[in-house]
Amino acid sequence: MKKQILLLWAVCVSFAAVAQTNGSVADYFSAKIDSLVCDTMFVSAVDSSEVSANPVYIKLLTTPVLYNSVVNRAFNSGFGVDSISGNNGLLHDEKRSAVIDKVLLEIYRKYPSKIRVTEDRLRDETSVPAMESIDKVSKIQFDNNPIADIPESVTGGLKTTVKKPSYWRTSGSFDLKFTQNYVSRNWSQGGDNSRTMLAILVFNFNYDDKDRITFTNKFDAQLGFTTVEGDTLHSFKTNNDKLRLESTLGYKLVNKLDLTAKSKLETQSLPNYPTNSYDFVSKFMAPFDATFSVGINYKPTWKNLSLTIFLAPLSAYNYRFVRYDHLVTRYGIRNTRHHREDFGTQLVVEVPRATFFNILNWWSRAEFYTNYARSFFSWENKFDVKLNRYFSVSMLVNTRFDDSSPGLKDDKYGYLQLKEYMTLGFTYSW
């Protein structure tokens, strides 16, 4: 097989030059295939009056097609009538078809992604008589003009379109849930134990060139409303509010190891109020956190589990901004300023999706950042149990630690913050 592939490659290299001298591409290609069948390396001359174009060669000169006849002959170890080219079943044509079949099977095995058209679809678009009319074409003339005018009878009227591959992929999900919620007293954005309604929108916009470059973008928006007994000032409040955009640009160094630049922007959309108070404790851009880092991303995989482990040693830049004067100290910023920035080390470990027992899905994201004077840690987990295609039971658990915010320190929990809620509701993914 290797010998035949090399010979066909040599045919393609000398294809144009010989075609001009002999005057017929089809005749020259026919003679070369015949030389492979006869196990000879040289054909002295081609008489176009004796050799006519065989339509089986079109398979090697057009966009790759998955031919049922080729696959069937491979499994049956025999030869039959070619449903596209109209092979006449003669011994010489059988041997010639066998050589071309081996080349096509090698393409199917090594480059399955290149096959865009099936034989059935080809037959629907082009009538068999039109394909058989190729037999009547004896020559394809070329001149010094780089654009070849190929008669329509050669292609049977079939239009070939070459499309540039798209490396961008989009996906997302929308959840509308009813929740039971628990919030520790020192949770950074405030909140109360309650029953809530929660909406979650996740949108992914990713690029992968299947070689070196990947660029992933994830937008995560969450908004939850709650009613609290004993609050006489608010009929409902927001108790879960998040806007987060995370982007990762990776360049593959070796298998499963990328040189990566990562960014994260996070804030909320609406104000949050304590019970029986008009003084909000968080709002849009209060706080606003941004992290930019460069490091190494390792992506090990197992049967039901995949991980991404990102490490940026001493190369992570963290920025926090608070719009309102009365909130700056609550989020660890000095009274006279509205922002804080520093450099440190960042570690992010994420489980994009793990499936157990075909019904339980787990997503997890753990982030640690330190500038060696303060530390921040966040661990988010989401467990989904599918009831059917559109409904599921979910449990979300979020643990945080931030010792740079004295206003969030609690007598019982210290700087540890905990948020947990269970949900039952509608889920739609695309």
C-alpha positions, 0 to 999 in steps of 0.5 A: 500500500505504501508503494502505491501511495508513493507512486500516486504522489509522484503522479500528482507531482509530474501531473501538470508538466506531462499533461501539457506535453501529451495534451490530455490529463485524463489519458495520462492519469489513466496510463499511470493507474494502469501502470500500478495495476500492471506493477510497472513503473514506466509507460512510454507513450499514451495514444489518446485515440486508444485510451479514453477517460475513465470516470473512476478517476474523478474520485481522486480529483474531486472533493472527497466523497464517502462511497458506499460501493468502496466500503462494501467492496472492502468488507466483501473483499470483492468487486462489483458494479460502481454505482457512481462511475458505472464500472463495466466489471471487466478484469482490467477495470476491476484491478484499476478500481481496486487501486483507487479503492485502497487510496480512498479507504486510506483517506477515510481512515486517516482523515475522516473529518475531511469527508463532507459528502456521501454517495447517496447525497451525490446520487440525489444531486447528480443523475447517473446518466450524467455521471456516465457521460464522463465515459464519452470525454476523451480529453481535458485540454490545458494551456498556459492559462492558470485557470482550467476551463473544464467542460460541464459534461466532465462534472455532470453539472455537479457544483463543487463548493470549498468552504473554509472551516469554522473553528468557532463554537457556541453553546449555553444553558438557561435555568429557571429554578425555585430554591431553598437558600442558606447564607452565612451572616458574613456573606460578602453580598448579604442575604437571608435564609429564604425561599427564592426563585433563581435564573441562571444563564451561561453562554460559551463562545469558543475557538479551537483551530485543532492544532495550537490555539484555543480561545474560550469565553464564558459568560455567567449571569445569575439573578435570584429574588427572595421574599423574607418574613419580617422585612416590612420595607421590601416586598422582595429582594435580590439574594443571588446576583452575579455577572462574570466573564471569563476568557482563556487564551491558550497555546499548546506547548505539548500534549495536555499542556498549554501556555495560557493567558486568563482574565476574569471580570466579575460584579453584580447587576442590582442592589442588595439590601439588609432586612428592614434597611434602605442602605444597600451593601452591594451594587453594580460595580460595588465591588468590581473584581478583575484578574489578569494572569499568565501561566501554565494550563494542564488538562488531564482527562479520564473516562468520566472526568476531565480537569483544567489546572491553571497556575500563574506563579507571581504573574497574576494581577488583581484589581478591585474597585468600589464606587461608593464611599460608604462601602470601600472599607467593607471590601478591604479598600482604604477610606480615601480610595476607591480601588486596590491593586496588587500582584500575586500567585493564582491557582484555578482548578476546574471540573468542566463537566463530570457525569456519573450514572448517566443522570448526575452531572457535576461542575466545580471551580476552585480559585486561590489567589494570594499576594502573600499579605492577603489571601482569597479562596472560592470554591463553587460546586453545582450538582444536577440530577436530571429528571428528564430532558427539561427538568432537573434537581440542582444543588449549589454550594459556594465557599469563600475566604477573604481575609482582606475584608475586615467588614466581613469578619464574623464572630462565629465563622471568621473570614469563612463564608458559606452559601448553599441552595437547592433548586427544582425547575426548568433547564434548557441547553443548546 
